[in-house]
Amino acid sequence: MKYISTRGAAPALGFEDVVLTGLASDGGLYVPETLPQFSREEIASWAGLSYRDLALKVISPFVAGAIPEADLKRIIDTSYDSFRHEAIAPLVQTGHNEWVLELFQGPTLAFKDFALQFLGHLLDYILAKRHQKVVVLGATSGDTGSAAIEGCRRCENVDIFILHPHQRVSDVQRRQMTTVLEANVHNIALRGNFDDCQNLVKASFADQSFLPAGRQLVAVNSINWARIMAQIVYYFYAALALGAPHRKVSFSVPTGNFGDIFAGYLAQRMGLPIEQLVIATNSNDILHRCISGNDHSKKPLLHSLSPSMDIMVSSNFERMLFDLYDRDGSQIRQLMDEFKTSGRLTLAPEPLRKAQSLFSSYRLSDEETIAVIRDVFETTEYLLDPHTAIGVQAGRQTRVDSSTPMICLATAHPAKFPEAVRQAGQSQDPALPHHMQDLFGREERCQVLDDDLSQLKTFIQGNIRT
Ligand SMILES: *Cc1c(COP(=O)(O)O)cnc(C)c1O
């Protein structure tokens, strides 16, 4: 399988090089040249497969020619050993034909573990084979950093540096990162905000000459194709559990950077019969405005009770645009240039029509989010985290056919976001799972740095293992 850039002017790459690359050299994102297709009969034959076995079926065609199947099987099998639930992605019923897919059973309690546990093992495999070492560098506003650190802490050939805004992530989120004390793990608290963190990361990727010879930077945010790929699997897993392909299902997805929901769109294109894909946003609603009113314009960032969806622009939407514009890279380049200068992107009539036929969308305020957490708890005694609550309500508000199962992706465990849970009237904070109960007693290690590129580069240079 070859991978091509959404802007059409970068070289095509094989799977392993795509995993080790950030943005394409033309500024685009890599996508598979062709999408694997599964017939109804083939999908039907997967009913009852374990999560790991199903993952092997779904992922194999994407890595064809790069990784032998037996090796891929080993990588997948070990990636999901760290999950606490035997089903890996269990379904819980919250209403009539309404289900929550618990994607928070991994080590850091958010769905990002699905992709980043896998990416860690994948990097280890590729780098050992190539006798290569890399530096993982990323910025986080919370969940990505801890999941990436958990994924890479045992990688022999990876040094990982994660920037977070100093004193602006929650205590649970910070401690999940800073209490990992392996010698290859480096947390940097930057005196600045999340955008400052991201800008330093981008600048470091743009000029990597500060690294020792032979080293390169690897991205762990969702511009990395391997993350999207790993997330396609649980759409198949949940749908099969509820009767697909003999019956259609719908998904409602709490959305920030458009990574998770893009994986759902790919599952549909690959043959999974999905009736509705719902984009659920908080008040940072660029995607909802785009789908509902062709208003894809940048607005100031709002801080919400669902901070992992606090974004101004969704980086993976470019991958969607590429398909909406019939994979014409030069048109995407024009559109993105226009967006960069004007802060606004207007879809042509036909791509807009396609987008509206593929997705429903809905936006929730913080007050509505709290009301949903309260309502679902009162009727089922099931406690939602604020991101998941947005997904549940968006599903309820947009569904067109109540006989089709609506599956809401539960992207985080409520214990990660005690503030929203408290506001919803819970007198006690939700308990952390057993393996994390001593989190607040563990030793922390973290370096505070100024918002300064040369300081960051010096810190990285001084901490890379030889
Ligand atoms: C990252 C994250 C999201 C948003 O996912 P995208 O792939 O960026 O759309 C939603 N909920 C939680 C809890 C997250 O950590």
The ligand as an SDF file (V2000), in Angstrom:
LIG
                    3D

 15 15  0  0  0  0  0  0  0  0999 V2000
   -8.8800   13.7070   21.8190 C   0  0  0  0  0  0  0  0  0  0  0  0
  -10.2210   13.5890   22.4270 C   0  0  0  0  0  0  0  0  0  0  0  0
  -11.3940   13.8560   21.6930 C   0  0  0  0  0  0  0  0  0  0  0  0
  -11.3650   14.3770   20.2630 C   0  0  0  0  0  0  0  0  0  0  0  0
  -10.8740   13.4340   19.3520 O   0  0  0  0  0  0  0  0  0  0  0  0
  -10.4870   13.8560   17.8560 P   0  0  0  0  0  0  0  0  0  0  0  0
   -9.9430   12.6370   17.2300 O   0  0  0  0  0  0  0  0  0  0  0  0
   -9.4460   14.9410   18.0060 O   0  0  0  0  0  0  0  0  0  0  0  0
  -11.7010   14.3610   17.2070 O   0  0  0  0  0  0  0  0  0  0  0  0
  -12.6170   13.6510   22.3120 C   0  0  0  0  0  0  0  0  0  0  0  0
  -12.6880   13.2350   23.5970 N   0  0  0  0  0  0  0  0  0  0  0  0
  -11.5850   12.9720   24.3260 C   0  0  0  0  0  0  0  0  0  0  0  0
  -11.7450   12.5290   25.7460 C   0  0  0  0  0  0  0  0  0  0  0  0
  -10.3170   13.1320   23.7760 C   0  0  0  0  0  0  0  0  0  0  0  0
   -9.2220   12.8700   24.5190 O   0  0  0  0  0  0  0  0  0  0  0  0
  1  2  1  0
  2  3  1  0
  2 14  2  0
  3  4  1  0
  3 10  2  0
  4  5  1  0
  5  6  1  0
  6  7  2  0
  6  8  1  0
  6  9  1  0
 10 11  1  0
 11 12  2  0
 12 13  1  0
 12 14  1  0
 14 15  1  0
M  END
$$$$
